[in-house]
């Protein structure tokens, strides 16, 4: 009893403790697999950069087409069963990967893995409110972000260690059945398969709460039987209508999506900023450390204060903090001042992520939860991919324009202005990150208008309904 008591106090429920363990295991395995597949793509291709880019794109592209379909399935069928199917499918893919000896095979494997992940993730998010009390959802989502991203650096070390061990025992017969091309990552692939099997077992044996969606009305059931395709399309459209018409859900999608579109540009542009502005390429890793520390502090503070905050207002404030911090950080030309801005970006971004998921879990009914979260997760993937592509593209396009605007033509790489007697460089990477910060600030305004304005309108309508109508009133 005492052992279950501390689990319930810390995680909200004993069942969520086991679901969180399952998420840690599956996230760890997913990161190891991601690193192993991209490393193998670079190894077997004559154009490693292009191969890596194609594999990365394959991990994002399916969400645009398959996300709504997976959300519809999550709202139709047992969520735990769907999670187990996804885990078993991913384990099978990793068991087959040693036979793959081409980049196209890796791309196809990545597509299948991403489709199965798109099934697992919204099913898990739809399950959380069923096993965690409403007042503990913020803590649950804080733990979820720790599981999802805290395992990434450890997974990188694990993949490196498995590859080194693989090289040491490469002569063993049981490692050679997959073919020569796959040998460099065989142990990593076996490890991934085992991790997904463990996750499926944990969800099957340790999460007991029924997870079937609410029973549909008889007329809906008859329509689904009479025309399955039309019914499926109708459910997808219903999910989109709910997302677009519900102020909080719409505001969270705008805030998280546009915020990631701006903030994620720091990842591909960070090394260039560190080299051109700070003068030290190695400072990029310290920027990532500052970002991670900010995320950790933001998530921890939310967990401690979850009972005393207004989640809607804090979501908007945290989003605004992210944009303003990035703007200040990239405007600085010394490391510590710019790192302080990046820390503020992490502080806001971690809070936005946790609060966004919590608001959707609290404000979405069970029959629409799968489609709501599949839309959010697809939106997040789209914006992250857009940031990875658009950031370097904008910076490259701004280069010639800034040279022309400097008046020196090809004699300088970028213009420099004098501020208070000091030279202030304006390289393309800085201008691009300024644009990124403005995108986040604009997203804050749009999100605030949707969430806070929508909540105020709902309160006004509710108060009007509560007041008795005077028949003698002229209106």
C-alpha positions as CSV (number, residue, x, y, z in Angstrom):
1,X,0.0,0.0,0.0
2,X,2.8,2.4,0.9
3,X,4.6,1.7,-2.4
4,X,1.4,2.5,-4.4
5,X,0.8,5.6,-2.2
6,X,4.0,7.4,-3.3
7,X,3.4,6.5,-6.9
8,X,-0.1,7.9,-6.7
9,X,1.2,11.1,-5.0
10,X,4.0,11.7,-7.5
11,X,2.3,10.5,-10.7
12,X,-1.4,11.1,-10.0
13,X,-2.2,7.4,-10.1
14,X,-0.4,4.1,-10.0
15,X,-1.6,3.3,-13.6
16,X,0.0,6.5,-14.9
17,X,3.2,5.6,-13.2
18,X,3.3,2.4,-15.4
19,X,2.2,4.4,-18.5
20,X,5.0,6.8,-17.8
21,X,7.5,4.0,-17.5
22,X,6.2,2.7,-20.8
23,X,6.6,6.2,-22.4
24,X,10.2,6.4,-21.1
25,X,11.0,3.0,-22.6
26,X,9.4,3.7,-26.0
27,X,10.9,7.2,-26.2
28,X,14.3,5.9,-25.4
29,X,14.0,3.1,-28.0
30,X,12.6,5.6,-30.6
31,X,15.6,7.9,-30.2
32,X,18.1,5.1,-30.4
33,X,16.3,3.9,-33.6
34,X,16.3,7.4,-35.0
35,X,20.0,7.8,-34.5
36,X,20.8,4.3,-35.8
37,X,18.8,4.7,-38.9
38,X,20.2,8.1,-39.8
39,X,23.7,6.8,-39.1
40,X,23.1,3.8,-41.3
41,X,21.7,6.0,-44.1
42,X,24.9,8.1,-44.0
43,X,27.0,4.9,-44.1
44,X,25.5,3.1,-47.0
45,X,24.8,6.1,-49.3
46,X,27.3,7.8,-51.7
47,X,25.5,11.1,-50.8
48,X,25.2,11.0,-47.0
49,X,23.8,14.5,-46.5
50,X,21.0,13.9,-49.0
51,X,20.3,10.4,-47.6
52,X,20.0,11.8,-44.1
53,X,17.7,14.6,-45.2
54,X,15.4,12.1,-46.9
55,X,15.3,9.8,-43.9
56,X,14.5,12.8,-41.6
57,X,11.8,14.0,-44.0
58,X,10.3,10.5,-44.0
59,X,9.9,10.7,-40.2
60,X,7.8,13.9,-40.5
61,X,5.9,13.7,-43.8
62,X,3.3,11.0,-43.0
63,X,1.7,13.3,-40.3
64,X,0.3,15.6,-42.9
65,X,-1.8,12.7,-44.5
66,X,-2.1,10.1,-41.8
67,X,-2.5,12.2,-38.7
68,X,-6.2,12.9,-39.1
69,X,-6.9,9.2,-40.0
70,X,-5.0,8.0,-36.9
71,X,-7.0,10.5,-34.8
72,X,-10.2,9.0,-36.2
73,X,-9.0,5.5,-35.3
74,X,-8.1,6.5,-31.8
75,X,-11.7,7.9,-31.3
76,X,-13.2,4.7,-32.6
77,X,-11.2,1.9,-31.0
78,X,-9.7,0.8,-27.7
79,X,-6.7,3.1,-27.1
80,X,-4.6,0.6,-25.2
81,X,-5.1,-2.0,-28.0
82,X,-4.0,0.5,-30.6
83,X,-0.9,1.3,-28.5
84,X,0.0,-2.4,-28.3
85,X,-0.5,-2.8,-32.1
86,X,1.7,0.2,-32.8
87,X,4.4,-1.1,-30.4
88,X,4.4,-4.6,-31.9
89,X,4.5,-3.1,-35.4
90,X,7.5,-1.0,-34.6
91,X,9.3,-4.0,-33.0
92,X,8.7,-5.9,-36.3
93,X,10.1,-3.1,-38.4
94,X,13.3,-3.0,-36.3
95,X,13.6,-6.8,-36.5
96,X,13.4,-6.5,-40.3
97,X,15.8,-3.5,-40.7
98,X,19.0,-5.7,-40.7
99,X,17.9,-6.9,-44.1
100,X,17.7,-3.4,-45.5
101,X,20.7,-2.4,-47.7
102,X,19.5,0.7,-49.5
103,X,18.5,4.2,-48.6
104,X,15.0,3.6,-50.2
105,X,14.5,0.7,-47.8
106,X,15.4,3.0,-44.9
107,X,13.0,5.7,-46.1
108,X,10.2,3.1,-46.3
109,X,11.0,1.8,-42.8
110,X,11.0,5.4,-41.5
111,X,7.6,6.0,-43.1
112,X,6.1,2.9,-41.4
113,X,7.7,3.8,-38.1
114,X,6.3,7.3,-38.2
115,X,2.8,6.1,-39.1
116,X,2.8,3.7,-36.2
117,X,4.1,6.5,-33.9
118,X,1.2,8.7,-35.1
119,X,-1.1,6.0,-33.9
120,X,0.6,5.5,-30.5
121,X,1.0,9.1,-29.5
122,X,-2.6,10.4,-29.7
123,X,-3.8,7.1,-28.2
124,X,-1.5,7.7,-25.2
125,X,-2.6,11.4,-24.9
126,X,-6.3,10.3,-25.0
127,X,-5.7,7.7,-22.3
128,X,-4.0,10.1,-19.8
129,X,-7.1,12.0,-18.7
130,X,-8.8,8.7,-18.0
131,X,-6.2,7.6,-15.4
132,X,-5.0,10.9,-14.0
133,X,-7.2,13.3,-11.9
134,X,-7.9,16.6,-13.6
135,X,-5.9,18.6,-11.0
136,X,-2.8,16.5,-11.6
137,X,-2.7,16.7,-15.4
138,X,-0.1,19.5,-15.4
139,X,2.3,17.2,-13.4
140,X,1.5,14.3,-15.7
141,X,2.4,16.4,-18.8
142,X,5.6,17.7,-17.1
143,X,6.7,14.1,-16.6
144,X,5.7,13.3,-20.2
145,X,8.0,16.0,-21.6
146,X,10.8,14.6,-19.4
147,X,10.2,11.1,-20.8
148,X,10.0,12.3,-24.4
149,X,13.1,14.6,-24.5
150,X,15.1,13.8,-21.4
151,X,15.9,10.4,-22.9
152,X,17.4,11.9,-26.1
153,X,21.0,12.5,-24.8
154,X,21.0,9.1,-23.1
155,X,19.8,7.5,-26.3
156,X,22.6,9.1,-28.2
157,X,25.1,7.6,-25.8
158,X,23.4,4.2,-25.9
159,X,23.4,4.1,-29.8
160,X,27.1,5.0,-29.8
161,X,27.9,2.3,-27.2
162,X,25.8,-0.3,-29.1
163,X,27.6,0.5,-32.3
164,X,31.0,0.1,-30.6
165,X,29.9,-3.2,-29.1
166,X,28.6,-4.2,-32.4
167,X,32.0,-3.6,-34.0
168,X,33.7,-5.7,-31.3
169,X,31.5,-8.7,-31.7
170,X,30.9,-8.4,-35.4
171,X,32.3,-11.9,-36.1
172,X,29.6,-13.6,-34.1
173,X,27.4,-15.7,-36.3
174,X,24.1,-14.5,-34.8
175,X,25.0,-11.0,-35.8
176,X,25.6,-11.9,-39.5
177,X,22.2,-13.2,-40.4
178,X,20.9,-9.8,-41.5
179,X,23.5,-9.1,-44.2
180,X,26.7,-7.0,-44.3
181,X,25.0,-3.6,-44.8
182,X,23.0,-3.8,-41.6
183,X,25.8,-5.1,-39.4
184,X,26.9,-1.7,-38.2
185,X,23.6,-1.1,-36.4
186,X,22.4,-4.6,-35.7
187,X,22.5,-4.4,-31.9
188,X,20.8,-1.0,-31.9
189,X,18.0,-2.5,-34.1
190,X,17.6,-5.5,-31.8
191,X,17.6,-3.2,-28.7
192,X,14.8,-1.1,-30.3
193,X,12.7,-4.1,-31.0
194,X,13.1,-5.3,-27.4
195,X,12.1,-1.8,-26.1
196,X,8.9,-1.7,-28.0
197,X,8.0,-5.3,-26.9
198,X,8.5,-4.2,-23.3
199,X,6.3,-1.2,-23.8
200,X,3.5,-3.3,-25.3
201,X,3.8,-5.6,-22.3
202,X,3.6,-2.8,-19.8
203,X,0.5,-1.2,-21.4
204,X,-1.2,-4.7,-21.6
205,X,-0.4,-5.8,-18.0
206,X,-0.2,-2.7,-15.9
207,X,-2.8,-0.2,-17.3
208,X,-6.1,-1.7,-16.3
209,X,-8.5,1.2,-16.8
210,X,-11.0,0.6,-19.7
211,X,-9.9,2.8,-22.6
212,X,-12.7,2.3,-25.2
213,X,-14.1,5.6,-26.5
214,X,-17.7,6.5,-25.6
215,X,-20.4,4.4,-27.3
216,X,-21.8,6.3,-30.4
217,X,-25.5,7.1,-30.7
218,X,-27.5,4.4,-32.6
219,X,-28.0,6.6,-35.7
220,X,-24.2,7.2,-35.9
221,X,-23.6,3.4,-35.6
222,X,-26.0,2.7,-38.4
223,X,-24.4,5.4,-40.6
224,X,-21.0,3.9,-39.9
225,X,-22.1,0.4,-40.9
226,X,-24.0,1.6,-44.0
227,X,-21.1,3.8,-45.4
228,X,-17.8,3.3,-43.6
229,X,-15.8,5.6,-45.8
230,X,-18.3,8.4,-45.6
231,X,-18.5,8.0,-41.9
232,X,-14.7,8.1,-41.5
233,X,-14.5,11.3,-43.6
234,X,-17.3,12.8,-41.6
235,X,-15.5,12.1,-38.3
236,X,-12.3,13.6,-39.6
237,X,-14.2,16.7,-40.7
238,X,-15.9,16.8,-37.3
239,X,-12.5,16.8,-35.6
240,X,-11.2,19.7,-37.8
241,X,-14.4,21.7,-37.1
242,X,-13.9,21.2,-33.4
243,X,-10.3,22.3,-33.6
244,X,-11.1,25.4,-35.7
245,X,-14.2,26.5,-33.8
246,X,-13.2,25.9,-30.2
247,X,-11.3,29.0,-28.9
248,X,-8.9,27.2,-26.5
249,X,-8.1,24.4,-28.9
250,X,-7.5,26.8,-31.8
251,X,-5.4,29.1,-29.6
252,X,-3.2,26.2,-28.4
253,X,-2.6,25.0,-31.9
254,X,-1.7,28.5,-33.1
255,X,0.6,29.1,-30.1
256,X,2.4,25.8,-30.2
257,X,2.6,25.6,-34.0
258,X,3.8,29.2,-34.7
259,X,5.9,29.2,-31.5
260,X,7.8,26.0,-32.7
261,X,8.1,27.4,-36.2
262,X,10.0,30.4,-34.8
263,X,11.8,28.7,-31.9
264,X,13.0,25.6,-33.8
265,X,14.9,27.8,-36.2
266,X,17.5,28.1,-33.5
267,X,18.5,24.5,-34.0
268,X,19.8,24.7,-37.6
269,X,20.9,28.3,-37.3
270,X,22.5,28.1,-33.8
271,X,25.9,26.9,-35.0
272,X,26.1,29.7,-37.6
273,X,25.1,32.3,-35.0
274,X,27.7,31.0,-32.6
275,X,30.4,31.2,-35.2
276,X,29.5,34.5,-36.9
277,X,28.2,36.6,-34.0
278,X,30.0,35.1,-30.9
279,X,33.1,33.9,-32.8
280,X,33.1,30.4,-31.4
281,X,31.3,27.5,-33.1
282,X,31.7,25.4,-29.9
283,X,29.4,27.8,-28.1
284,X,26.4,26.2,-29.8
285,X,26.5,23.2,-27.4
286,X,26.4,25.7,-24.5
287,X,23.3,27.4,-26.0
288,X,21.6,24.0,-26.1
289,X,22.5,23.5,-22.5
290,X,21.0,26.9,-21.6
291,X,17.9,26.0,-23.6
292,X,17.6,22.7,-21.7
293,X,18.1,24.3,-18.3
294,X,15.3,26.8,-19.1
295,X,12.9,24.1,-20.2
296,X,13.7,22.1,-17.0
297,X,13.1,25.1,-14.7
298,X,9.9,26.1,-16.5
299,X,8.5,22.6,-16.3
300,X,9.5,22.3,-12.6
301,X,7.9,25.7,-11.7
302,X,4.7,24.7,-13.4
303,X,4.5,21.4,-11.5
304,X,5.0,23.3,-8.2
305,X,2.5,26.0,-8.9
306,X,-0.1,24.1,-10.9
307,X,-2.9,24.6,-8.3
308,X,-2.3,28.4,-8.1
309,X,-2.1,29.5,-11.7
310,X,-4.6,30.4,-14.5
311,X,-3.5,28.0,-17.2
312,X,-4.9,30.0,-20.1
313,X,-3.1,33.3,-19.1
314,X,0.1,31.5,-18.2
315,X,0.1,29.8,-21.6
316,X,-0.1,33.2,-23.4
317,X,2.5,34.8,-21.1
318,X,4.9,31.9,-21.5
319,X,4.6,32.1,-25.3
320,X,5.2,35.8,-25.2
321,X,8.2,35.3,-22.9
322,X,9.7,32.8,-25.5
323,X,9.4,35.4,-28.3
324,X,10.8,38.3,-26.4
325,X,13.6,36.2,-24.9
326,X,14.7,35.0,-28.3
327,X,14.6,38.6,-29.7
328,X,16.8,39.8,-26.8
329,X,19.1,36.9,-27.0
330,X,19.9,37.1,-30.7
331,X,20.3,40.9,-30.4
332,X,23.2,40.4,-28.0
333,X,26.8,40.0,-29.3
334,X,28.3,38.5,-26.1
335,X,27.9,34.9,-25.1
336,X,26.5,35.2,-21.6
337,X,23.9,37.8,-22.5
338,X,22.7,35.9,-25.6
339,X,22.7,32.6,-23.5
340,X,20.4,34.4,-21.0
341,X,18.0,35.0,-23.8
342,X,18.1,31.4,-24.9
343,X,17.5,30.4,-21.3
344,X,14.4,32.5,-21.3
345,X,13.3,30.9,-24.6
346,X,13.6,27.5,-22.9
347,X,11.8,28.7,-19.8
348,X,8.8,29.8,-21.9
349,X,8.9,26.9,-24.4
350,X,8.8,24.2,-21.8
351,X,5.8,25.9,-20.1
352,X,4.0,26.4,-23.3
353,X,4.4,22.7,-24.2
354,X,3.1,21.4,-20.9
355,X,0.3,23.9,-20.6
356,X,-0.8,23.4,-24.2
357,X,-1.3,19.6,-23.7
358,X,-3.0,20.2,-20.3
359,X,-5.5,22.7,-21.7
360,X,-6.4,20.3,-24.5
361,X,-6.8,17.3,-22.1
362,X,-9.0,19.4,-19.8
363,X,-11.1,21.0,-22.5
364,X,-11.7,18.2,-24.9
365,X,-14.4,15.5,-24.5
366,X,-13.3,11.9,-24.7
367,X,-15.0,11.2,-28.0
368,X,-13.0,13.9,-29.7
369,X,-9.7,13.6,-27.9
370,X,-7.9,11.4,-30.4
371,X,-8.6,13.7,-33.4
372,X,-7.7,16.7,-31.3
373,X,-4.3,15.4,-30.3
374,X,-3.5,14.0,-33.7
375,X,-4.2,17.4,-35.2
376,X,-1.9,19.1,-32.6
377,X,0.9,16.5,-33.1
378,X,0.7,16.9,-36.9
379,X,0.8,20.6,-36.5
380,X,3.9,20.4,-34.3
381,X,5.7,18.1,-36.8
382,X,4.7,20.4,-39.7
383,X,6.0,23.5,-38.0
384,X,9.3,21.9,-36.8
385,X,10.0,20.6,-40.4
386,X,9.1,24.1,-41.7
387,X,11.5,25.7,-39.3
388,X,14.3,23.3,-40.2
389,X,13.9,24.0,-43.9
390,X,12.8,27.7,-43.8
391,X,15.5,28.9,-41.3
392,X,18.6,28.1,-43.4
393,X,16.7,29.0,-46.6
394,X,15.7,32.5,-45.3
395,X,19.3,33.1,-44.1
396,X,20.7,32.1,-47.4
397,X,18.3,34.4,-49.3
398,X,19.0,37.3,-47.0
399,X,22.8,37.1,-47.6
400,X,22.9,38.7,-51.0
401,X,20.2,41.3,-50.0
402,X,22.2,42.4,-47.0
403,X,25.4,42.7,-49.1
404,X,23.6,44.9,-51.6
405,X,22.1,47.0,-48.8
406,X,25.5,47.5,-47.2
407,X,26.7,49.5,-50.2
408,X,29.9,47.6,-50.3
409,X,28.8,44.8,-52.7
410,X,30.9,41.7,-52.5
411,X,33.6,43.3,-50.4
412,X,31.8,42.5,-47.1
413,X,29.9,39.4,-46.0
414,X,27.2,41.5,-44.1
415,X,26.6,45.1,-43.0
416,X,27.7,46.6,-39.7
417,X,26.2,49.6,-38.0
418,X,27.6,51.8,-35.3
419,X,25.7,51.9,-32.0
420,X,27.0,54.1,-29.2
421,X,30.4,54.0,-30.8
422,X,30.5,50.2,-31.1
423,X,30.3,48.2,-34.3
424,X,27.1,46.1,-34.4
425,X,27.2,43.3,-37.0
426,X,23.9,42.3,-38.8
427,X,24.6,38.9,-40.4
428,X,21.8,37.0,-42.2
429,X,21.5,34.5,-39.3
430,X,20.7,37.3,-36.9
431,X,18.1,38.9,-39.1
432,X,16.5,35.4,-39.6
433,X,16.3,34.8,-35.9
434,X,14.8,38.3,-35.5
435,X,12.1,37.2,-37.9
436,X,11.6,34.0,-35.9
437,X,11.1,35.9,-32.7
438,X,8.6,38.2,-34.3
439,X,6.7,35.1,-35.5
440,X,6.5,33.9,-31.9
441,X,5.3,37.3,-30.7
442,X,2.6,37.5,-33.4
443,X,1.6,34.0,-32.4
444,X,1.2,35.2,-28.9
445,X,-1.2,37.9,-29.9
446,X,-3.3,35.5,-32.1
447,X,-3.3,32.9,-29.3
448,X,-4.3,35.4,-26.7
449,X,-7.1,36.7,-28.9
450,X,-8.4,33.2,-29.4
451,X,-8.0,31.7,-25.8
452,X,-8.6,34.7,-23.5
453,X,-11.1,36.4,-25.9
454,X,-13.0,33.1,-26.4
455,X,-13.1,32.4,-22.7
456,X,-14.5,36.0,-22.0
457,X,-17.2,35.5,-24.7
458,X,-18.2,32.1,-23.2
459,X,-18.5,33.8,-19.7
460,X,-20.6,36.5,-21.2
461,X,-22.9,34.1,-22.9
462,X,-23.2,32.0,-19.7
463,X,-24.1,35.1,-17.6
464,X,-26.8,36.1,-20.2
465,X,-28.3,32.7,-20.0
466,X,-28.3,32.7,-16.2
467,X,-30.2,36.1,-15.9
468,X,-34.0,35.8,-16.0
469,X,-35.6,37.5,-18.9
470,X,-37.9,40.4,-18.2
471,X,-40.8,40.3,-20.6
472,X,-41.4,44.1,-20.1
473,X,-37.9,45.0,-21.1
474,X,-37.8,46.7,-24.5
475,X,-35.2,44.2,-25.7
